[in-house]
Amino acid sequence: MKETLQHTPMRMADQFMESYRSHELYATWHYENGCLLKALEELYARTGEQRYFDYIQELMDHFIQEDGSIRSYTIEEYNLDQINQGKSLFFLLEKTGQEKYRKASELLMAQLKGQPRTSGGGFWHKKIYPFQMWLDGLYMATPYLTQYGAVTGEEKWFDKAALQLLLVEAQTRDPRSGLLYHAWDESKEQRWSSGDTGCSPHVWSRAVGWYVMAVVDTLDYLPVDHEQRGQIIGIFERLANALIHVQDQETGLWPHLLDQPGRERNYLEASGTSMFVYALAKGVRKGYLSGKFKAIAEKGYQGLLQHLLQTDQEGVLSLTQCNGGAGLGGTPYRDGSYEYYVTESIRINDPKSVAPFILAGVEMELA
């Protein structure tokens, strides 16, 4: 059975909320929780359905203590991934006024204030990855910075957020394709980094997806008169044009590795496609992108519905061809090779794919 556009994001969210309570991540402060909570926030904003608010508060209250401490979070890791779940603190503070949420948001900001940086001021992805910027980290931290600046009136954080987006784009962009490599090592010490540029060797779909989602979500809070807003919107349009050229024309989907279309084992992947659909559709709706990208997003979303979303006889939805994860360095060492990326796990209904799929569906219904 194939799914139709109408109400798909709500059906997927309701199904996933129930099953996620038994997921191992439900008991750990984790960026994947933050991805789901962001999707539920958007559904709540569009529908007003109380169950989405209740779920967000229930999940967050597993971690947020009355004194603002966060269970299972350690500031000294200086891990940008750990910022992502904190985005829901602003939503809960606005809705409830409870002081514990404000205190917890300040704790996460304490991390960002002390986050180790490259020579140009770019956040290291984690303390254990010295002088490395990964595209993933932009989504985890940059919208948080700008929302914090908007809530507190501390405008310097707008500048810090803009710097992150512009710096990583300048360092990771391939001038030939216009696409962005997964990561950049300023020190050029990592085996995965190019001796010339410091970049990793491939363009991973979800990494670029994290980046474009970071852009559209950061722009929600970056003031209209911010001196770098136009530049950020300009590089977004430029990157969106690059994405057109690697979209699969038959299905509308995007491949797991964007720089290797058609290569054996390089499958059409759910999370990156969902992220691109969300970012492009939202970019058009908000006026950041040219109107031509609406059709590109629509083609991508229809591709997800027709080729990657399955419905069984009981009506259970399954989003297929979800990349389980990809990173660089660490132990065991991930070398960023083609072989590495294509041998990482492929899953069904992975949170990192389901959440942007819901966001994409909300945007397409708005469109």
C-alpha positions in Angstrom: 0.0 0.0 0.0 1.3 3.5 -0.9 0.7 6.5 1.4 -0.9 9.7 0.2 0.2 13.2 1.1 -2.6 14.2 3.4 -2.0 13.7 7.2 1.1 11.4 6.6 3.3 13.4 9.1 0.7 13.1 11.8 0.2 9.3 11.2 3.9 8.8 11.3 4.4 10.9 14.4 1.6 9.2 16.4 3.0 5.8 15.5 6.5 6.7 16.3 5.8 8.4 19.6 4.3 5.2 20.9 7.1 2.9 19.8 9.8 5.4 20.8 9.0 5.0 24.5 10.8 1.7 24.4 13.7 2.9 22.4 17.1 2.9 24.1 17.6 6.6 23.4 14.5 7.5 25.3 16.5 7.2 28.6 19.5 9.1 27.4 20.0 12.9 26.7 20.7 12.6 22.9 20.6 14.6 19.7 18.2 12.0 18.1 15.6 12.8 20.9 16.0 16.5 19.9 15.2 15.6 16.2 12.0 14.0 17.2 11.0 16.8 19.6 11.6 19.4 16.9 9.2 17.5 14.6 6.6 17.3 17.3 7.0 21.0 18.1 6.2 21.8 14.4 3.1 19.5 14.5 1.9 21.1 17.7 2.3 24.6 16.1 0.3 23.5 13.1 -2.4 21.4 14.8 -2.6 22.5 18.4 -3.0 18.9 19.4 -2.3 18.6 23.1 -0.7 15.1 22.8 2.3 16.6 21.0 2.9 19.1 23.8 2.5 16.5 26.5 5.0 14.1 24.8 7.6 16.9 24.5 7.2 17.7 28.2 7.2 14.1 29.3 10.4 13.3 27.4 12.2 16.4 28.5 11.2 16.0 32.1 13.0 12.7 32.2 16.2 14.8 32.1 15.5 18.3 33.4 15.8 18.6 37.2 14.4 21.4 39.3 17.8 23.0 39.7 18.3 23.1 35.9 20.7 20.2 35.8 20.3 17.7 33.1 20.4 14.0 33.8 23.0 12.1 31.8 24.5 15.3 30.3 28.2 16.2 30.9 29.4 19.7 30.0 33.0 18.7 29.9 32.5 16.5 26.9 32.1 19.7 24.8 30.0 17.7 22.4 27.8 19.8 20.0 25.5 16.8 19.6 24.4 17.4 23.2 23.0 20.8 22.4 20.3 19.6 20.0 17.8 18.2 22.5 18.0 21.5 24.4 16.1 23.3 21.6 12.9 22.2 23.3 13.8 24.1 26.4 12.8 27.4 24.8 9.4 25.9 23.7 8.7 24.6 27.2 9.9 27.8 28.9 7.5 29.9 26.7 4.6 27.5 27.3 5.0 26.9 31.0 7.2 29.6 32.5 9.0 27.0 34.6 12.4 28.3 35.8 14.1 24.9 35.5 13.9 25.1 31.7 15.6 28.5 31.7 18.3 27.2 34.0 18.9 24.2 31.8 19.2 26.4 28.7 21.9 28.5 30.5 23.8 25.3 31.3 23.9 24.4 27.6 25.0 27.9 26.8 27.8 27.6 29.3 29.0 24.7 27.1 28.8 26.8 23.9 30.6 29.7 25.6 33.5 27.4 26.4 33.3 25.2 23.3 36.8 24.8 21.9 37.3 26.5 18.6 39.4 26.6 15.4 41.7 29.5 14.8 38.8 31.2 12.9 36.3 30.7 15.7 34.5 27.6 14.4 33.3 25.2 17.1 35.1 21.9 17.3 32.5 19.1 16.8 33.5 17.5 20.0 36.4 17.8 22.5 37.6 14.4 21.3 37.8 15.7 17.7 40.3 18.6 17.9 40.2 21.4 15.3 37.4 19.5 13.4 34.2 21.1 12.1 31.5 18.6 10.9 28.4 19.7 9.1 26.4 17.8 11.6 27.3 20.2 14.4 25.9 23.2 12.6 22.3 21.8 13.0 23.0 20.8 16.6 24.1 24.2 17.8 23.5 27.1 15.4 19.7 27.4 15.7 20.1 27.1 19.5 22.5 30.0 19.5 20.2 32.3 17.5 17.1 31.3 19.5 18.9 32.0 22.7 19.9 35.4 21.4 16.3 36.1 20.4 15.0 35.0 23.9 17.6 36.9 25.9 18.3 39.9 23.7 22.0 39.1 23.7 22.7 39.9 20.1 26.3 38.7 20.0 25.1 35.2 19.6 23.6 36.1 16.3 27.1 36.9 15.1 28.5 33.7 16.5 25.9 31.6 14.8 26.4 33.4 11.4 30.1 32.8 11.7 29.7 29.1 12.1 27.5 28.8 9.0 29.8 30.9 6.8 33.0 29.4 8.0 32.2 25.8 7.6 30.7 26.4 4.1 33.8 28.3 3.0 36.0 25.4 4.2 34.0 22.4 3.0 32.7 23.6 -0.3 33.8 21.8 -3.4 34.1 24.6 -6.0 33.4 22.2 -8.9 30.1 20.7 -7.7 29.1 23.3 -5.2 28.4 20.6 -2.6 29.9 20.5 0.9 32.2 17.7 2.2 31.2 16.0 5.4 33.9 17.6 7.6 37.0 19.7 7.8 40.1 19.2 9.9 42.0 22.5 10.3 45.1 20.7 11.6 45.1 18.2 8.7 46.2 15.5 11.1 43.4 13.0 10.5 44.0 10.2 8.0 40.6 11.1 6.5 41.6 14.7 5.8 43.0 16.0 2.5 46.5 17.3 2.7 45.5 20.2 0.5 42.1 21.3 2.0 41.7 19.4 5.2 38.3 18.1 4.0 37.0 14.6 4.2 36.9 12.7 0.9 33.1 12.5 0.3 29.9 14.4 0.3 27.5 12.6 2.6 23.9 13.3 2.0 22.8 13.6 5.6 25.7 15.9 6.5 24.5 18.4 3.8 21.0 17.8 5.1 22.1 18.9 8.6 23.6 22.0 7.1 20.6 23.2 5.1 18.3 22.5 8.0 20.6 24.5 10.2 20.3 27.4 7.7 16.5 27.5 7.5 16.1 27.0 11.3 18.8 29.6 12.1 17.1 32.2 9.8 13.9 31.9 11.9 15.7 33.9 14.6 18.4 35.8 12.8 17.3 39.4 12.6 16.2 40.7 9.2 18.8 43.5 9.4 21.7 41.3 10.5 24.7 42.2 8.3 25.4 38.5 7.3 21.8 37.4 6.8 21.8 38.1 3.0 25.1 36.2 2.6 23.7 33.2 4.4 20.6 33.2 2.2 22.8 33.6 -0.9 25.0 30.6 -0.1 21.8 28.6 0.7 20.5 29.4 -2.8 23.9 28.4 -4.3 23.9 25.1 -2.4 20.3 24.4 -3.3 21.2 24.8 -7.0 24.0 22.3 -6.5 21.5 19.8 -5.0 19.3 20.0 -8.1 22.1 18.4 -10.2 22.4 15.3 -8.0 18.7 14.6 -7.4 17.8 11.3 -9.0 15.6 12.3 -12.0 13.6 9.0 -12.0 12.6 8.9 -8.4 13.2 12.4 -7.1 15.3 11.0 -4.2 18.9 11.8 -3.4 21.8 9.3 -3.0 23.6 8.4 0.2 26.8 9.9 -1.2 26.0 12.9 -3.3 29.3 13.0 -5.1 29.0 9.3 -6.3 25.6 9.1 -8.0 25.0 5.8 -9.8 28.0 4.1 -8.2 27.4 0.5 -7.1 25.9 0.2 -3.5 25.3 3.9 -3.4 21.6 3.7 -2.6 18.9 6.4 -2.6 18.6 7.4 1.1 15.7 8.6 3.3 17.2 11.0 5.8 19.1 13.2 3.4 16.1 13.3 1.0 13.8 14.3 3.8 16.1 17.0 5.1 16.4 18.5 1.6 12.7 18.4 1.1 12.1 20.2 4.4 14.8 22.8 3.9 13.9 23.6 0.3 10.2 23.8 0.9 10.6 25.9 4.0 13.1 28.1 2.1 10.6 28.8 -0.6 7.8 29.4 1.9 9.8 31.9 3.8 11.1 33.6 0.7 14.8 32.6 1.1 14.8 30.5 -2.1 13.6 31.0 -5.6 10.2 29.6 -6.4 11.6 26.9 -8.7 12.7 24.9 -5.7 9.1 24.2 -4.7 8.8 21.7 -7.6 12.2 20.1 -6.6 10.9 19.6 -3.0 7.6 18.2 -4.2 9.4 15.7 -6.5 11.6 14.6 -3.5 8.6 14.2 -1.2 6.6 12.2 -3.7 9.7 10.1 -4.2 9.7 9.3 -0.5 6.0 8.4 -0.5 6.2 6.3 -3.6 9.6 4.5 -3.1 10.7 4.6 0.5 7.5 4.6 2.6 5.7 1.3 3.0 2.3 0.6 4.7 1.4 -2.9 5.9 -2.0 -4.4 6.1 -2.5 -3.0 9.7 -1.6 0.5 8.4 1.8 0.6 10.1 4.2 3.0 8.2 7.8 2.0 7.6 10.3 4.5 6.2 13.0 2.4 4.5 16.6 2.9 3.4 17.6 5.0 6.4 21.3 5.3 6.9 22.0 4.2 10.4 24.9 6.6 10.9 28.3 7.8 9.7 31.2 9.6 11.3 34.9 10.1 11.0 37.9 9.1 13.1 37.3 7.7 16.5 37.8 4.0 17.6 37.5 1.9 15.6 38.8 4.4 13.0 36.4 5.6 10.3 38.4 6.7 7.4 35.7 8.4 5.3 36.3 6.2 2.3 33.5 5.1 -0.1 33.7 1.6 1.3 33.2 3.0 4.8 30.0 4.9 4.0 28.4 2.2 2.0 29.0 -0.5 4.6 27.3 1.4 7.5 24.0 0.0 8.5 20.7 0.6 6.7 17.6 0.8 8.9 13.9 1.1 8.9 12.2 4.0 10.8 15.5 5.4 12.2 14.8 8.5 14.3 17.3 10.6 12.3 15.2 9.8 9.2 11.7 9.8 10.7 12.0 13.2 12.3 13.0 15.1 9.1 10.4 13.1 7.2 7.7 14.4 9.5 9.1 18.0 9.1 9.1 17.5 5.3 5.5 16.4 5.4 4.5 19.4 7.5 6.1 21.7 5.1 4.6 20.1 2.0 1.2 20.3 3.5 1.7 24.0 4.2 2.8 24.4 0.6 
